[in-house]
Amino acid sequence: MRRLALAVVGAVALAAPAAASAADLVAPVTQDGPTGRYVLGGTWLLKRDPGDRGLAGHWERSRGTGGWARITVPNAYNTGDQSANSFIGSPAWYRTDFRLPSSAASPSWRLYFYAVNYRATVWLNGKLVGEHAGGFEPFELPLADVDRRGSNRLVVRVDNRRLPTDFPPSVFTNEDVPEGGWWNYGGIVREVELRRVDRLEFERVSVRAQPLGAGAPAAINVKVTLRNVTRDRVRARPAGTFGGRALRFGSVVLKPGRAKTLRARQLSYPSPRLWSPAGPYLYSVALSATATSRGHPAAVVGRYRLETGIRSIAVGPDGRLRLNGQALNLRGVAIHEDLPGKGPALTSADRVGILAAVKDLGATLLRAHYPLHPQMQELADRAGILLWSEVPVYRMATHYLASRTVRAAAVEEVRQDVLANENHPSVIVWSIGNELDGKLPVPVRAYIRQAAGAVRALDRSRPVAMSLFGHPTLACRPGLEPLDVIGVNDYFGWYGGDVTVRDALSPYLDQVRACHPRQALIVSEFGAEANRIGPVTEKGTYAFQQDFVRYHLGVFAQKPWLSGAIYWTLREFLITPTWTGGNPRPTPPLHQKGLISYTGVPKPAYVDVQAAYRATPQIGVP
């Protein structure tokens, strides 16, 4: 369930840490997961390192507070700096001191990072414990030498300078002008948890709860992977309940350090209440792990809980996406985790507010270019918001994707998304990327095939999707066969070139449908920039945006086989220092297709989209 980063053993002499900062151990922001978790809140220290001197200067050993600013985590250290250098990135260092809970008697401890952008190097008490690269997935590190009675100093070096082979990649139009799909915020941008592990670890919990038909029972399949974290043989016996009904697994003997997956006997759940946007009913899953080992009597050493729903999602033989057997015509919106003064370092209240705005718009589907914060996914489960879960394999140049190493890393992004988020009923598709080369050269086809295979090896209960730029000469695209859902990014009538003419949209969508009749089609993006009052004929005006959304929504309404459409985006966000976005009078670095301004003011088109979304039957359509 939790991704282990490379553990590095290396002793570095360090004096006892000074009490320059102190983390408070507070309750987790998420409900799903193992017990024994503590968020490292309270005071942290931050020191920027634009000259990249910290490694040579051994800042991981730093004791004083000179040059260190007091902050809280999550934190994006370049928030407020909209320069090109800020976008390109530079290192920064974080540190805090913490003590284990006074009742701690567990032999093992883990550090769990919800997300760090982009490269993280982690020390505990001067010893290097691990590294990780990636901006949006969680990772975990074992703490072999944590002080159980005294104070511990955690130091994290973060470097947000990205490579063209990262996800998303760095892109330069020349040596000086950076580009990209959203602002490159650096930092510990999501929470950090401390977690205790006693003898057995829940490495993966997988719940598949699907109805067997209208009025029929549901089939509940649960798998648990347990790992022995001790140096002795351990007999492990998991147990649990789904919706109050017992799950029976049996037991297994685990050698030191080894893991084993156990399947519960399939549970038939009569008269299930199905999860849907209209009724997001959730069932509680409670698991425990009992360990018996030499010198230790049988004892419950770990617990895990989550909430999930019973529902089915699939593409029918008619090429329409169906939820619980009902055809979909979803209306959705996309977001970036970016608010003024915070960037992606959002609070629980911020996430609640975003979901409230999605609901107010009348949307039932939410998309981002990366996996959203785990709490956002839990909130979506409860609110009945469907999620298009995507990895940041974003517009990567084909000559880099031709590398087997890069493709393998991209496929691993997909695997980690499934492993981290597989139990959320709100997730209805696994999207493997956005706007790769639309001509589908051999490396792109290879990636599609490998990524789709990786998804199906882990989860066959959801469709596989990918988004492509809508282009009238590329409606028929051999190579998309491994996909269940094709996402089309529709900017007909906004950008220039072959998508200048908006009247070409309707015949283009018809052609895509004719060429791919067995795959579901969703318009995964459509939108137009707006930042001023002006005539309807002038791009960038509020009137133009209103006319744009009315026209496009009108075309979508004429396609009964269309499974949905997603407006890009709900709210403005920072993108790149040189962004124009097709707007003759842009305001870089703001991306201004949003229906709500960066400061939170709805634009006139918000009302148009809201009225259309609320009036559109989205589930159970003919």
Buried (B, 14 or more C-beta within 10 A) or exposed (E): BBBBBEBBEEEEEBEEBEEBBBBEBEEBBBBBBBEBBBBBBBBBBBBBBEEEEBBEEEBBBBEEBEEBEEBBBBBBBBBEEBEEEBBBBBBBBBBBBBBBEEEBEBEBBBBBBBBBBBBBBBBBBBBBBBBBBBBBBBBBBBBEBBBEEEBBBBBBBBBBBBEBBBBBBBBEEEEEEBBBBBBBBBBBBBBBBBBBBBBBBBBBBBBBBBBEEEEEBBBBBBBBBBBBBBEBBBBBBBBBBBBEEEBEBEEBEBEEEEBBEBEBEEBEBEEBBBBBBEEBBBBEBBBBBBBBBEEEEEEEBBBBBBBBBBBBBBBEEEBBBBBBEBBBBBBBBBBBBBBEEBBBBBEEEBBBBBBEBBBEBBBBBBBBBBBBBBBBBBBBBBBBBBBBBBBBBBBBBBEBBBEEEBBEBBBBBBBBBBBBBBBBBBBBBBBBBBBBBBEBBEBBBBBBBBBBEBBBEBBEBBBBBBBBBBBBEBBEBEBBEBBBBBBBBBBBBBBEEBBEEBEBBBEBBBBBBEBBEEBBBBBBBBBBBBBBEBEEEEBBBBBBBBBBBBBBBEBBBEBEBBBBBBBBBBBBBBBBBBBEBBBEEBBBBBBBBBBBBBEEEBBBBBEBBBEBBEEBEBBBBE
